[in-house]
Amino acid sequence: MTFICPQCKVGALRITASIELPPDSRSDEITLQIVNCACCKFNGIAVYEESRRGASDTFHHTGYGLSAQEIKSLHATIKQCPQPKNPDCTCTAHQKLGHKNSYGQWDLLDDMACQTTFVMYIA
């Protein structure tokens, strides 16, 4: 599946790495993704969050522009996980990337210097 790149507007943005994280107090599913554009070489991350609480299902798929160093670091951490599709994995990568604040909310993005935010539109 490809998405519309926020930089060149071409449908060449792909998920190149991902890790399923444990649910938090807001979302039943959280997936952290590394995204790259095959056309303009844009790099970023995306977060897919889905909640099945209440009367209806809701989801958000949001992209973030980060520095190349932060993306490289995240990619290396994801690659350390032996089971990236298992949100219940107890490896170091899951513990680091799945951190929650005192309210039980996933808070990894709070520590990152996001340069841009964009919606992940399917191409």
Disulfide bonds with the S-S distance in Angstrom:
none
